[in-house]
């Protein structure tokens, strides 16, 4: 196979691998799984976020023909949890449980691996979902917020992976293959794509680009600093939490 054709095939597979990694959407193509392909797929996290945003915005528009905005937003959030398997929300709950209940790095990592949810995680999860629904209802254009927020927020974990060490057991983690040998060039491409999305949709949602920049930098710096102090780096769960935090800060800005 020619080099150019092979490269396009690898990128196509990397995109669908990213879809399969972040969602429960069935992959329509056969994936020739490899460590390198798993590393490459992280480039497409914001693009997968935009795909999810299109589904959320379309579903909200359809539901709004029959129900009030509150009911529509709650139904879209239910759909989000279903189609993503509550992937990032699970990371939020585990992270808060671990960071709130552990007094050493070892204990925090041990709690984070526990599949059971504790008081801290439950409270964080309920408040995050409630705040997300309230902020969406308070925006001037709900469907547009549903469209762009999932895309922009998924650049934050890439920044954490690029500039922080990985600190959990590589044999028991789903995110380790994505984080290993992270390409800064691919990070730049993801950032440019996210910036383009923010700039284009700022035409309909004034100030979006500034809210996006503020949310990404704020969460990357503050959450990254806190993780460095508490864990010495990041874990897969803390990456998921960063997405939820970035979504909330971005919605606050919008």
LOTIKE-689407 format. One record per atom (N, C-alpha, C): residue in three letters; x, y, z. Coordinates in steps of 0.1 Angstrom, whole numbers, padded with zeros to 4 digits, always signed. Example, Ala and Ser with C-alpha at 12.3 -4.5 7.8 and 13.67 -1.06 7.14 Angstrom:
2
ALA+0132-0057+0078 ALA+0123-0045+0078 ALA+0132-0033+0078 SER+0128-0022+0071 SER+0137-0011+0071 SER+0129+0000+0079 
END
This chain:
254
UNK+0009-0012+0000 UNK+0000+0000+0000 UNK+0009+0012+0000 UNK+0006+0022-0009 UNK+0014+0035-0009 UNK+0014+0042+0005 UNK+0025+0049+0007 UNK+0026+0055+0021 UNK+0015+0065+0023 UNK+0011+0073+0014 UNK+0000+0083+0016 UNK-0013+0076+0019 UNK-0016+0066+0011 UNK-0029+0058+0014 UNK-0028+0052+0027 UNK-0017+0046+0031 UNK-0016+0040+0044 UNK-0018+0050+0055 UNK-0012+0062+0053 UNK-0013+0073+0064 UNK-0028+0077+0065 UNK-0035+0078+0054 UNK-0049+0082+0055 UNK-0057+0071+0062 UNK-0054+0059+0059 UNK-0061+0047+0065 UNK-0059+0047+0080 UNK-0046+0050+0084 UNK-0043+0050+0098 UNK-0050+0062+0106 UNK-0051+0073+0099 UNK-0058+0084+0105 UNK-0073+0082+0106 UNK-0079+0076+0096 UNK-0093+0072+0096 UNK-0096+0062+0107 UNK-0087+0052+0109 UNK-0089+0043+0120 UNK-0087+0049+0133 UNK-0077+0059+0134 UNK-0074+0066+0147 UNK-0087+0074+0151 UNK-0094+0080+0141 UNK-0106+0088+0145 UNK-0116+0078+0151 UNK-0119+0067+0144 UNK-0129+0058+0150 UNK-0125+0051+0163 UNK-0112+0050+0164 UNK-0107+0045+0177 UNK-0110+0055+0188 UNK-0108+0068+0185 UNK-0111+0078+0195 UNK-0126+0078+0198 UNK-0134+0076+0188 UNK-0149+0075+0190 UNK-0152+0063+0199 UNK-0146+0052+0197 UNK-0148+0040+0205 UNK-0143+0042+0219 UNK-0132+0050+0221 UNK-0126+0052+0234 UNK-0135+0061+0243 UNK-0141+0071+0237 UNK-0148+0081+0244 UNK-0163+0079+0245 UNK-0168+0070+0236 UNK-0183+0068+0236 UNK-0186+0053+0235 UNK-0199+0051+0234 UNK-0204+0037+0231 UNK-0209+0036+0217 UNK-0206+0045+0209 UNK-0210+0044+0195 UNK-0203+0033+0188 UNK-0210+0024+0182 UNK-0204+0012+0175 UNK-0195+0017+0164 UNK-0183+0012+0162 UNK-0173+0016+0152 UNK-0177+0009+0139 UNK-0179+0016+0128 UNK-0183+0010+0115 UNK-0172+0005+0107 UNK-0159+0007+0112 UNK-0148+0002+0104 UNK-0140-0008+0113 UNK-0132-0016+0106 UNK-0123-0025+0113 UNK-0111-0018+0117 UNK-0107-0019+0130 UNK-0095-0012+0135 UNK-0084-0022+0137 UNK-0072-0019+0130 UNK-0060-0026+0132 UNK-0053-0021+0144 UNK-0057-0025+0156 UNK-0053-0019+0169 UNK-0038-0021+0170 UNK-0031-0010+0175 UNK-0017-0010+0178 UNK-0015+0001+0189 UNK-0003+0000+0196 UNK+0000+0010+0205 UNK+0001+0024+0198 UNK+0007+0024+0187 UNK+0009+0037+0179 UNK-0004+0043+0176 UNK-0014+0034+0171 UNK-0027+0039+0167 UNK-0034+0045+0179 UNK-0033+0039+0190 UNK-0039+0044+0203 UNK-0033+0057+0206 UNK-0020+0059+0205 UNK-0014+0072+0207 UNK-0019+0082+0198 UNK-0021+0079+0185 UNK-0025+0088+0175 UNK-0040+0093+0177 UNK-0048+0084+0183 UNK-0062+0087+0184 UNK-0066+0100+0192 UNK-0057+0103+0201 UNK-0060+0115+0210 UNK-0061+0128+0203 UNK-0055+0129+0191 UNK-0057+0140+0182 UNK-0072+0143+0180 UNK-0080+0133+0179 UNK-0094+0135+0175 UNK-0104+0136+0187 UNK-0099+0138+0199 UNK-0108+0140+0210 UNK-0117+0152+0208 UNK-0112+0164+0205 UNK-0121+0175+0203 UNK-0131+0172+0191 UNK-0126+0165+0181 UNK-0135+0162+0169 UNK-0146+0153+0174 UNK-0143+0143+0182 UNK-0153+0134+0187 UNK-0163+0143+0196 UNK-0158+0152+0203 UNK-0166+0161+0211 UNK-0176+0169+0203 UNK-0171+0173+0191 UNK-0180+0180+0182 UNK-0191+0171+0176 UNK-0187+0159+0173 UNK-0197+0149+0169 UNK-0208+0147+0179 UNK-0203+0145+0192 UNK-0213+0144+0203 UNK-0222+0157+0204 UNK-0215+0168+0203 UNK-0223+0181+0203 UNK-0234+0182+0193 UNK-0231+0177+0181 UNK-0241+0177+0170 UNK-0253+0168+0174 UNK-0250+0157+0180 UNK-0261+0148+0184 UNK-0269+0155+0195 UNK-0262+0161+0205 UNK-0269+0167+0216 UNK-0278+0179+0211 UNK-0272+0187+0202 UNK-0279+0199+0197 UNK-0291+0194+0188 UNK-0289+0184+0180 UNK-0300+0179+0172 UNK-0311+0173+0180 UNK-0308+0166+0190 UNK-0318+0160+0199 UNK-0325+0170+0207 UNK-0318+0181+0211 UNK-0325+0191+0219 UNK-0335+0198+0209 UNK-0331+0201+0197 UNK-0340+0208+0188 UNK-0352+0200+0185 UNK-0350+0187+0183 UNK-0362+0178+0181 UNK-0371+0177+0193 UNK-0365+0176+0205 UNK-0373+0174+0217 UNK-0381+0187+0220 UNK-0375+0199+0216 UNK-0381+0212+0220 UNK-0394+0214+0212 UNK-0397+0206+0202 UNK-0410+0207+0195 UNK-0421+0202+0204 UNK-0418+0195+0214 UNK-0429+0189+0222 UNK-0428+0193+0237 UNK-0416+0196+0242 UNK-0415+0198+0257 UNK-0407+0211+0260 UNK-0408+0215+0273 UNK-0401+0227+0277 UNK-0386+0226+0277 UNK-0379+0237+0277 UNK-0364+0236+0278 UNK-0359+0228+0289 UNK-0365+0229+0301 UNK-0360+0221+0312 UNK-0360+0206+0310 UNK-0372+0201+0305 UNK-0373+0187+0302 UNK-0364+0183+0291 UNK-0362+0191+0281 UNK-0353+0188+0270 UNK-0339+0187+0274 UNK-0334+0197+0282 UNK-0320+0196+0287 UNK-0318+0184+0295 UNK-0327+0180+0304 UNK-0326+0168+0312 UNK-0325+0155+0304 UNK-0334+0155+0294 UNK-0334+0143+0285 UNK-0321+0142+0277 UNK-0315+0154+0273 UNK-0303+0154+0265 UNK-0291+0149+0275 UNK-0292+0154+0287 UNK-0281+0149+0297 UNK-0282+0134+0299 UNK-0294+0129+0299 UNK-0296+0114+0301 UNK-0290+0107+0288 UNK-0293+0113+0277 UNK-0287+0107+0264 UNK-0272+0108+0265 UNK-0267+0119+0269 UNK-0252+0121+0271 UNK-0246+0110+0279 UNK-0252+0107+0291 UNK-0247+0097+0300 UNK-0248+0083+0294 UNK-0258+0081+0286 UNK-0260+0068+0280 UNK-0249+0066+0269 UNK-0248+0076+0260 UNK-0239+0074+0248 UNK-0225+0074+0252 UNK-0221+0081+0263 UNK-0207+0081+0267 UNK-0204+0071+0278 UNK-0214+0064+0283 UNK-0212+0055+0294 UNK-0208+0063+0307 UNK-0212+0075+0308 UNK-0208+0084+0319 UNK-0193+0083+0321 UNK-0186+0083+0311 UNK-0171+0081+0311 UNK-0164+0092+0319 UNK-0167+0104+0316 UNK-0160+0115+0323 UNK-0166+0118+0337 UNK-0179+0115+0338 UNK-0186+0117+0351 UNK-0181+0107+0361 UNK-0178+0095+0357 UNK-0172+0084+0365 UNK-0158+0089+0370 UNK-0150+0095+0361 UNK-0137+0100+0365 UNK-0138+0111+0375 UNK-0148+0120+0374 UNK-0151+0130+0384 UNK-0153+0124+0397 UNK-0163+0115+0398 UNK-0167+0109+0411 UNK-0155+0102+0417 UNK-0147+0094+0410 UNK-0136+0087+0415 UNK-0125+0096+0420 UNK-0123+0107+0412 UNK-0112+0117+0416 UNK-0116+0124+0429 UNK-0128+0128+0430 UNK-0132+0136+0442 UNK-0132+0126+0454 UNK-0137+0114+0453 UNK-0136+0104+0464 UNK-0121+0102+0468 UNK-0112+0101+0459 UNK-0098+0098+0462 UNK-0091+0110+0468 UNK-0093+0122+0462 UNK-0086+0134+0467 UNK-0093+0139+0480 UNK-0105+0135+0482 UNK-0112+0140+0495 UNK-0110+0130+0506 UNK-0108+0117+0503 UNK-0107+0107+0514 UNK-0093+0101+0516 UNK-0083+0104+0508 UNK-0070+0098+0509 UNK-0060+0108+0515 UNK-0051+0103+0524 UNK-0042+0112+0531 UNK-0028+0110+0526 UNK-0026+0100+0517 UNK-0013+0098+0511 UNK-0015+0095+0496 UNK-0005+0096+0488 UNK-0006+0094+0474 UNK-0011+0079+0471 UNK-0005+0070+0478 UNK-0008+0056+0477 UNK-0023+0053+0480 UNK-0028+0059+0491 UNK-0042+0057+0495 UNK-0051+0064+0485 UNK-0048+0076+0480 UNK-0056+0082+0470 UNK-0057+0074+0457 UNK-0046+0068+0453 UNK-0047+0060+0441 UNK-0055+0047+0443 UNK-0054+0042+0455 UNK-0061+0030+0459 UNK-0076+0033+0459 UNK-0080+0044+0464 UNK-0095+0048+0464 UNK-0099+0050+0450 UNK-0091+0056+0442 UNK-0095+0060+0428 UNK-0098+0047+0420 UNK-0091+0036+0423 UNK-0093+0024+0416 UNK-0105+0016+0420 UNK-0111+0020+0432 UNK-0122+0013+0438 UNK-0135+0017+0429 UNK-0142+0007+0425 UNK-0154+0009+0416 UNK-0165+0015+0424 UNK-0165+0014+0437 UNK-0176+0019+0445 UNK-0175+0034+0446 UNK-0187+0041+0447 UNK-0187+0055+0448 UNK-0190+0059+0463 UNK-0183+0069+0468 UNK-0185+0074+0481 UNK-0193+0087+0482 UNK-0193+0092+0494 UNK-0201+0104+0497 UNK-0196+0116+0488 UNK-0182+0118+0489 UNK-0177+0129+0481 UNK-0180+0128+0466 UNK-0178+0116+0461 UNK-0181+0114+0447 UNK-0195+0116+0443 UNK-0204+0111+0452 UNK-0218+0113+0449 UNK-0222+0128+0449 UNK-0218+0135+0459 UNK-0221+0149+0460 UNK-0216+0157+0448 UNK-0203+0154+0444 UNK-0197+0161+0433 UNK-0205+0158+0420 UNK-0209+0145+0418 UNK-0216+0141+0406 UNK-0229+0148+0405 UNK-0237+0148+0416 UNK-0250+0154+0416 UNK-0249+0169+0413 UNK-0240+0175+0420 UNK-0239+0190+0419 UNK-0234+0194+0405 UNK-0225+0186+0399 UNK-0220+0189+0386 UNK-0231+0188+0375 UNK-0239+0177+0376 UNK-0250+0175+0367 UNK-0261+0186+0368 UNK-0264+0189+0381 UNK-0274+0200+0384 UNK-0269+0213+0379 UNK-0256+0216+0381 UNK-0251+0229+0377 UNK-0250+0230+0362 UNK-0247+0219+0355 UNK-0246+0219+0341 UNK-0260+0221+0335 UNK-0270+0215+0340 UNK-0284+0217+0335 UNK-0288+0232+0337 UNK-0285+0237+0349 UNK-0289+0251+0352 UNK-0282+0261+0343 UNK-0269+0259+0341 UNK-0261+0268+0332 UNK-0266+0267+0318 UNK-0269+0255+0313 UNK-0275+0254+0299 UNK-0288+0261+0298 UNK-0296+0260+0308 UNK-0309+0267+0307 UNK-0307+0282+0308 UNK-0296+0287+0313 UNK-0294+0301+0315 UNK-0287+0307+0303 UNK-0283+0299+0293 UNK-0276+0305+0282 UNK-0286+0310+0272 UNK-0282+0319+0264 UNK-0291+0326+0254 UNK-0294+0317+0242 UNK-0285+0307+0240 UNK-0287+0298+0229 UNK-0283+0284+0233 UNK-0293+0276+0238 UNK-0290+0263+0244 UNK-0284+0253+0234 UNK-0290+0252+0222 UNK-0286+0242+0213 UNK-0272+0245+0208 UNK-0268+0258+0207 UNK-0255+0261+0203 UNK-0244+0258+0214 UNK-0248+0260+0226 UNK-0240+0256+0237 UNK-0238+0241+0238 UNK-0248+0234+0236 UNK-0247+0219+0235 UNK-0238+0214+0224 UNK-0238+0222+0213 UNK-0230+0218+0202 UNK-0215+0220+0204 UNK-0211+0232+0210 UNK-0196+0235+0210 UNK-0189+0231+0223 UNK-0197+0231+0234 UNK-0190+0228+0247 UNK-0183+0214+0248 UNK-0189+0203+0243 UNK-0182+0191+0243 UNK-0169+0191+0235 UNK-0169+0198+0224 UNK-0157+0199+0216 UNK-0145+0206+0224 UNK-0148+0218+0228 UNK-0138+0227+0234 UNK-0133+0220+0247 UNK-0142+0214+0255 UNK-0137+0209+0268 UNK-0128+0197+0267 UNK-0128+0190+0256 UNK-0120+0178+0254 UNK-0105+0181+0250 UNK-0102+0194+0249 UNK-0088+0197+0247 UNK-0080+0197+0260 UNK-0087+0199+0271 UNK-0080+0201+0284 UNK-0073+0188+0288 UNK-0079+0176+0287 UNK-0071+0164+0291 UNK-0058+0162+0282 UNK-0059+0167+0270 UNK-0047+0166+0261 UNK-0036+0174+0267 UNK-0039+0186+0272 UNK-0029+0195+0278 UNK-0022+0189+0290 UNK-0031+0183+0298 UNK-0026+0176+0310 UNK-0017+0164+0307 UNK-0021+0157+0297 UNK-0013+0145+0293 UNK+0001+0150+0287 UNK+0001+0161+0280 UNK+0013+0166+0274 UNK+0023+0171+0283 UNK+0019+0177+0294 UNK+0028+0184+0303 UNK+0029+0178+0317 UNK+0023+0167+0320 UNK+0023+0161+0333 UNK+0027+0146+0332 UNK+0033+0140+0343 UNK+0036+0126+0343 UNK+0023+0118+0346 UNK+0023+0105+0342 UNK+0013+0096+0345 UNK+0017+0088+0357 UNK+0007+0087+0367 UNK+0011+0082+0380 UNK+0004+0069+0385 UNK-0004+0063+0377 UNK-0011+0051+0382 UNK-0005+0038+0375 UNK-0011+0027+0379 UNK-0006+0014+0374 UNK-0009+0012+0359 UNK+0000+0012+0350 UNK-0002+0011+0336 UNK-0009-0002+0332 UNK-0008-0012+0340 UNK-0015-0025+0336 UNK-0030-0025+0339 UNK-0035-0015+0346 UNK-0049-0015+0350 UNK-0056-0003+0345 UNK-0050+0005+0336 UNK-0056+0017+0332 UNK-0059+0017+0317 UNK-0070+0024+0314 UNK-0075+0025+0300 UNK-0068+0036+0293 UNK-0064+0047+0301 UNK-0058+0059+0295 UNK-0043+0058+0292 UNK-0036+0048+0298 UNK-0022+0047+0296 UNK-0018+0047+0282 UNK-0024+0038+0273 UNK-0019+0037+0259 UNK-0021+0051+0252 UNK-0031+0059+0256 UNK-0034+0071+0249 UNK-0023+0081+0254 UNK-0019+0081+0266 UNK-0009+0090+0271 UNK+0005+0087+0267 UNK+0008+0075+0265 UNK+0022+0071+0262 UNK+0027+0077+0248 UNK+0039+0082+0248 UNK+0045+0088+0236 UNK+0036+0098+0230 UNK+0031+0107+0238 UNK+0022+0118+0233 UNK+0029+0127+0224 UNK+0023+0130+0212 UNK+0029+0139+0202 UNK+0025+0153+0204 UNK+0035+0162+0206 UNK+0032+0176+0207 UNK+0026+0182+0194 UNK+0031+0176+0183 UNK+0026+0181+0170 UNK+0011+0178+0169 UNK+0007+0167+0174 UNK-0008+0163+0173 UNK-0015+0172+0183 UNK-0009+0175+0194 UNK-0016+0184+0204 UNK-0018+0198+0197 UNK-0008+0203+0190 UNK-0010+0215+0183 UNK-0021+0215+0173 UNK-0022+0204+0165 UNK-0033+0202+0156 UNK-0046+0202+0163 UNK-0047+0196+0174 UNK-0060+0195+0182 UNK-0063+0209+0187 UNK-0053+0217+0191 UNK-0056+0230+0196 UNK-0061+0239+0185 UNK-0055+0238+0173 UNK-0059+0246+0162 UNK-0073+0243+0158 UNK-0076+0231+0158 UNK-0090+0227+0154 UNK-0100+0232+0164 UNK-0097+0231+0177 UNK-0106+0236+0188 UNK-0107+0252+0187 UNK-0096+0258+0184 UNK-0096+0273+0183 UNK-0105+0277+0171 UNK-0104+0270+0160 UNK-0112+0273+0148 UNK-0127+0271+0151 UNK-0130+0261+0159 UNK-0144+0259+0163 UNK-0149+0271+0171 UNK-0141+0275+0181 UNK-0145+0286+0190 UNK-0146+0299+0182 UNK-0137+0301+0173 UNK-0138+0314+0165 UNK-0150+0314+0156 UNK-0153+0303+0149 UNK-0164+0302+0140 UNK-0177+0304+0147 UNK-0179+0297+0158 UNK-0192+0298+0165 UNK-0193+0310+0173 UNK-0182+0318+0175 UNK-0183+0331+0181 UNK-0192+0341+0174 UNK-0194+0338+0161 UNK-0202+0346+0152 UNK-0217+0346+0157 UNK-0221+0335+0163 UNK-0235+0333+0168 UNK-0235+0334+0183 UNK-0224+0332+0190 UNK-0223+0332+0204 UNK-0212+0341+0208 UNK-0214+0354+0208 UNK-0204+0364+0211 UNK-0196+0361+0224 UNK-0183+0362+0223 UNK-0175+0360+0235 UNK-0171+0345+0238 UNK-0176+0336+0229 UNK-0173+0322+0230 UNK-0158+0320+0231 UNK-0150+0326+0222 UNK-0136+0323+0221 UNK-0129+0327+0234 UNK-0133+0338+0240 UNK-0127+0343+0252 UNK-0131+0333+0264 UNK-0144+0329+0264 UNK-0148+0320+0274 UNK-0141+0306+0273 UNK-0139+0302+0260 UNK-0132+0290+0258 UNK-0117+0290+0263 UNK-0111+0301+0259 UNK-0096+0303+0263 UNK-0095+0303+0278 UNK-0104+0311+0284 UNK-0104+0312+0299 UNK-0106+0298+0306 UNK-0116+0291+0301 UNK-0119+0278+0307 UNK-0108+0268+0306 UNK-0102+0267+0294 UNK-0091+0258+0291 UNK-0079+0261+0299 UNK-0075+0273+0299 UNK-0063+0277+0307 UNK-0065+0276+0322 UNK-0077+0280+0327 UNK-0080+0279+0341 UNK-0080+0265+0346 UNK-0087+0256+0339 UNK-0087+0242+0344 UNK-0074+0235+0342 UNK-0067+0237+0331 UNK-0054+0231+0329 UNK-0044+0235+0339 UNK-0044+0248+0343 UNK-0034+0253+0353 UNK-0038+0249+0367 UNK-0050+0252+0371 UNK-0054+0250+0385 UNK-0056+0235+0388 UNK-0063+0228+0379 UNK-0065+0213+0382 UNK-0051+0206+0380 UNK-0043+0210+0371 UNK-0030+0204+0369 UNK-0021+0207+0381 UNK-0021+0219+0386 UNK-0014+0223+0398 UNK-0018+0215+0410 UNK-0031+0213+0412 UNK-0037+0206+0423 UNK-0033+0191+0422 UNK-0034+0185+0410 UNK-0030+0171+0408 UNK-0016+0169+0411 UNK-0007+0178+0407 UNK+0007+0177+0409 UNK+0010+0177+0424 UNK+0003+0185+0432 UNK+0005+0185+0446 UNK+0000+0173+0453 UNK-0012+0168+0449 UNK-0018+0157+0456 UNK-0014+0143+0451 UNK-0011+0142+0438 UNK-0007+0129+0432 UNK+0006+0128+0426 UNK+0012+0140+0422 UNK+0025+0140+0415 UNK+0023+0138+0400 UNK+0011+0139+0395 UNK+0008+0137+0381 UNK-0007+0135+0379 UNK-0011+0129+0368 UNK-0025+0127+0365 UNK-0028+0112+0364 UNK-0041+0108+0364 UNK-0046+0095+0362 UNK-0057+0096+0351 UNK-0062+0085+0347 UNK-0073+0085+0337 UNK-0085+0092+0343 UNK-0088+0089+0356 UNK-0100+0095+0362 UNK-0099+0110+0363 UNK-0087+0115+0366 UNK-0085+0130+0367 UNK-0086+0136+0353 UNK-0083+0129+0343 UNK-0085+0135+0329 UNK-0100+0136+0327 UNK-0108+0126+0330 UNK-0122+0127+0329 UNK-0128+0139+0337 UNK-0123+0140+0349 UNK-0128+0151+0357 UNK-0125+0165+0351 UNK-0113+0166+0344 UNK-0109+0179+0338 UNK-0119+0183+0327 UNK-0125+0173+0320 UNK-0135+0176+0310 UNK-0147+0182+0316 UNK-0152+0176+0327 UNK-0164+0180+0334 UNK-0162+0195+0339 UNK-0150+0197+0346 UNK-0147+0210+0351 UNK-0147+0220+0340 UNK-0140+0217+0329 UNK-0139+0226+0318 UNK-0153+0230+0312 UNK-0161+0220+0311 UNK-0175+0222+0306 UNK-0182+0232+0315 UNK-0181+0231+0328 UNK-0188+0240+0337 UNK-0183+0254+0337 UNK-0169+0255+0337 UNK-0163+0269+0336 UNK-0167+0275+0323 UNK-0167+0267+0312 UNK-0170+0273+0299 UNK-0185+0278+0298 UNK-0194+0270+0304 UNK-0208+0274+0305 UNK-0210+0286+0313 UNK-0202+0287+0324 UNK-0203+0299+0332 UNK-0199+0311+0324 UNK-0188+0310+0316 UNK-0184+0321+0308 UNK-0194+0325+0297 UNK-0200+0314+0291 UNK-0210+0317+0281 UNK-0222+0324+0286 
END
